Amino acid sequence: MEAKAYLKNIRISPRKVKIVLDLIRGKDVDVALGILKNTPKSASEYTIKLLNSAVANAENNHGMDPAKLYVSQCMVTPGSHMLKRLLPRGKGSGNIILKRTSHITIAVKEK
């Protein structure tokens, strides 16, 4: 049995989140939180909140022991919409810049 937590439509690119999630995949929860707190990436703030939420879900909804939990699955998918912005270029034209969003999923299991 595993407990999951979701965070949807985060205003950060999935590429940036994937770098942080690769650091904690398969680690114990305490080790993963230590890694995230010492990682200077903007995605680590969202991931810390989400990991704490997954641990709380495991403890309260499934009766698991928080000391025995590890990160069994973590993934990021592109969000449903992108914010489109225009960057002015020469001769009155413009380039479209896509501000991407992400959906993050973290699942924890007992050893």
DRENDO-1510 file (C-alpha; in Angstrom, 1 decimal, always signed):
<recs>
REC; n; res; u; v; w
REC; 1; MET; +0.0; +0.0; +0.0 .
REC; 2; GLU; +1.2; +3.5; -0.8 .
REC; 3; ALA; +0.1; +7.0; +0.0 .
REC; 4; LYS; +0.2; +9.7; -2.6 .
REC; 5; ALA; +0.2; +13.5; -2.7 .
REC; 6; TYR; -0.4; +15.7; -5.7 .
REC; 7; LEU; +0.5; +19.3; -6.5 .
REC; 8; LYS; -1.0; +20.7; -9.6 .
REC; 9; ASN; -0.5; +23.7; -11.9 .
REC; 10; ILE; +2.8; +24.8; -10.3 .
REC; 11; ARG; +4.3; +27.8; -12.1 .
REC; 12; ILE; +7.6; +26.1; -12.7 .
REC; 13; SER; +9.0; +24.2; -15.7 .
REC; 14; PRO; +8.9; +20.4; -15.5 .
REC; 15; ARG; +12.5; +20.2; -16.5 .
REC; 16; LYS; +13.5; +22.1; -13.4 .
REC; 17; VAL; +11.4; +19.9; -11.1 .
REC; 18; LYS; +12.7; +16.7; -12.7 .
REC; 19; ILE; +16.2; +17.5; -11.5 .
REC; 20; VAL; +15.1; +17.8; -7.9 .
REC; 21; LEU; +12.9; +14.7; -8.0 .
REC; 22; ASP; +15.8; +12.6; -9.4 .
REC; 23; LEU; +17.7; +13.4; -6.2 .
REC; 24; ILE; +15.1; +11.9; -3.8 .
REC; 25; ARG; +13.7; +8.9; -5.8 .
REC; 26; GLY; +14.0; +5.7; -3.7 .
REC; 27; LYS; +15.4; +7.4; -0.6 .
REC; 28; ASP; +14.1; +7.3; +3.0 .
REC; 29; VAL; +11.8; +10.2; +3.9 .
REC; 30; ASP; +14.3; +11.7; +6.4 .
REC; 31; VAL; +17.2; +11.5; +4.0 .
REC; 32; ALA; +15.0; +13.0; +1.2 .
REC; 33; LEU; +14.0; +15.9; +3.4 .
REC; 34; GLY; +17.6; +16.5; +4.3 .
REC; 35; ILE; +18.6; +16.5; +0.6 .
REC; 36; LEU; +15.8; +18.9; -0.3 .
REC; 37; LYS; +16.6; +21.4; +2.5 .
REC; 38; ASN; +20.2; +21.6; +1.3 .
REC; 39; THR; +19.4; +21.9; -2.5 .
REC; 40; PRO; +19.5; +25.4; -3.8 .
REC; 41; LYS; +16.8; +24.9; -6.4 .
REC; 42; SER; +13.4; +26.7; -6.5 .
REC; 43; ALA; +11.6; +23.4; -7.0 .
REC; 44; SER; +12.8; +22.1; -3.7 .
REC; 45; GLU; +10.4; +24.3; -1.8 .
REC; 46; TYR; +7.4; +22.8; -3.5 .
REC; 47; THR; +8.8; +19.3; -3.2 .
REC; 48; ILE; +9.4; +19.7; +0.6 .
REC; 49; LYS; +5.7; +20.7; +1.1 .
REC; 50; LEU; +4.5; +17.8; -1.1 .
REC; 51; LEU; +6.7; +15.2; +0.6 .
REC; 52; ASN; +5.4; +16.4; +4.0 .
REC; 53; SER; +1.9; +16.1; +2.7 .
REC; 54; ALA; +2.5; +12.5; +1.4 .
REC; 55; VAL; +3.9; +11.5; +4.8 .
REC; 56; ALA; +0.9; +13.0; +6.6 .
REC; 57; ASN; -1.5; +11.1; +4.2 .
REC; 58; ALA; +0.4; +7.9; +4.9 .
REC; 59; GLU; +0.2; +8.4; +8.7 .
REC; 60; ASN; -3.4; +9.6; +9.0 .
REC; 61; ASN; -5.2; +7.9; +6.1 .
REC; 62; HIS; -3.4; +4.5; +5.9 .
REC; 63; GLY; -2.0; +4.1; +9.5 .
REC; 64; MET; +1.6; +3.8; +8.3 .
REC; 65; ASP; +4.7; +4.4; +10.6 .
REC; 66; PRO; +6.4; +7.6; +9.5 .
REC; 67; ALA; +9.8; +6.3; +10.5 .
REC; 68; LYS; +9.6; +3.4; +8.0 .
REC; 69; LEU; +8.6; +5.4; +5.0 .
REC; 70; TYR; +10.6; +5.9; +1.8 .
REC; 71; VAL; +9.9; +7.7; -1.5 .
REC; 72; SER; +8.6; +4.9; -3.8 .
REC; 73; GLN; +7.6; +7.0; -6.7 .
REC; 74; CYS; +8.0; +10.6; -7.8 .
REC; 75; MET; +7.2; +12.1; -11.1 .
REC; 76; VAL; +6.4; +15.4; -12.9 .
REC; 77; THR; +4.2; +15.9; -15.9 .
REC; 78; PRO; +3.6; +19.1; -17.9 .
REC; 79; GLY; +0.6; +21.2; -16.7 .
REC; 80; SER; -2.6; +21.6; -18.6 .
REC; 81; HIS; -1.9; +25.2; -19.7 .
REC; 82; MET; +1.0; +27.4; -20.6 .
REC; 83; LEU; +1.1; +31.1; -20.0 .
REC; 84; LYS; +2.0; +32.8; -23.3 .
REC; 85; ARG; +4.1; +36.0; -23.2 .
REC; 86; LEU; +5.5; +38.2; -26.0 .
REC; 87; LEU; +9.1; +39.3; -26.2 .
REC; 88; PRO; +9.6; +42.3; -28.5 .
REC; 89; ARG; +12.0; +41.7; -31.4 .
REC; 90; GLY; +13.2; +43.8; -34.3 .
REC; 91; LYS; +11.1; +45.4; -37.0 .
REC; 92; GLY; +7.9; +45.3; -35.0 .
REC; 93; SER; +7.8; +41.5; -34.5 .
REC; 94; GLY; +7.8; +39.4; -31.4 .
REC; 95; ASN; +8.8; +36.0; -30.1 .
REC; 96; ILE; +6.3; +34.0; -28.0 .
REC; 97; ILE; +7.7; +32.8; -24.6 .
REC; 98; LEU; +5.9; +29.9; -23.0 .
REC; 99; LYS; +5.7; +30.0; -19.2 .
REC; 100; ARG; +5.2; +26.3; -18.4 .
REC; 101; THR; +3.3; +24.7; -15.5 .
REC; 102; SER; +3.8; +21.3; -13.8 .
REC; 103; HIS; +1.9; +18.6; -12.0 .
REC; 104; ILE; +4.0; +16.8; -9.4 .
REC; 105; THR; +3.2; +13.4; -7.8 .
REC; 106; ILE; +5.0; +11.8; -4.8 .
REC; 107; ALA; +4.2; +8.4; -3.4 .
REC; 108; VAL; +5.6; +6.9; -0.2 .
REC; 109; LYS; +5.6; +3.3; +1.0 .
REC; 110; GLU; +6.6; +1.4; +4.1 .
REC; 111; LYS; +9.7; -0.7; +4.1 .
</recs>
